């Protein structure tokens, strides 16, 4: 059904819009305050052009990578999304199932349902668990033990949410956010610091990911504390306003890490060419956030599997047209700065998307 219904990604985004009420749509597409960081995510991608090589044999394209010791069919990770169950009742379990079908990895959010164990049982694919800290050390240790016992291959701390951001789309409508910061005492997240990273790394035998790194010096410090994966992210433009686009942050962090840890990036990546740009500039994998939620809202895990299939086709086509057969052949020589001829914004990746006739 999903294969016949959706032939392009923008059709999936359109279906999501028609299925969501205004409050849930605004929660999905909105950012903080002026939404400048959100828009800069796309601007940072749109302002980079691809420089292809020619006359190479590209009759056999390999999209596989290895990440965290796991073979993936695509260099993609489904990012953690709070309240994913709002967009489809399966929530994190549906995303984990779709990841298995597509041969990729998923990260379960601590503020989506179902719980740790049920998401783990939903698929056999490699999974990471992401945590917002809402309790003391004993509370944290209990969560991490459940994560390890459930077979997750990594544990992720989100480090860019020390305080609750002002998302004015909700405030202006006097709407209670769809996903509150999460139940519990938010002061624990506000007090999170490098000593906590050191304690968790020392106490628990599971690879540690820090999500929300924006600076090279923070990436270097994370390495000093034994962090295994650097996750470059500005929370999809939903935390600090007036931040940089994620792709603009990547090169300096790649240089600082210098191969000592794996690097994930998210922030406005929706198309095959977007993925190539991130990989050429040194990312090891790319996180999909809003695209994951759009697909779940469009038709649950089946629509997400279909979305990932379309994205895989785009990636294979883009690799071939760049004159390479695999991601190992990409490097920064394939990227140059370029003026973007189209208006940049959240939906600039979908110029054929028409949201004027939404059926409301």
PyMOL commands that set and color helices and strands:
alter all, ss='L'
color gray80, all
select helices_A, chain A and resi 2-5+9-19+22-29+36-46+84-86+91-102+116-121+137-149+168-172+187-190+194-203+216-224+235-237+246-257+272-280+290-321+327-329+332-334
alter helices_A, ss='H'
color red, helices_A
select strands_A, chain A and resi 48-50+65-67+70-72+76-78+105-109+127-131+154-158+207-213+229-232+262-265+285-288+335-337
alter strands_A, ss='S'
color yellow, strands_A
deselect
rebuild
show_as cartoon
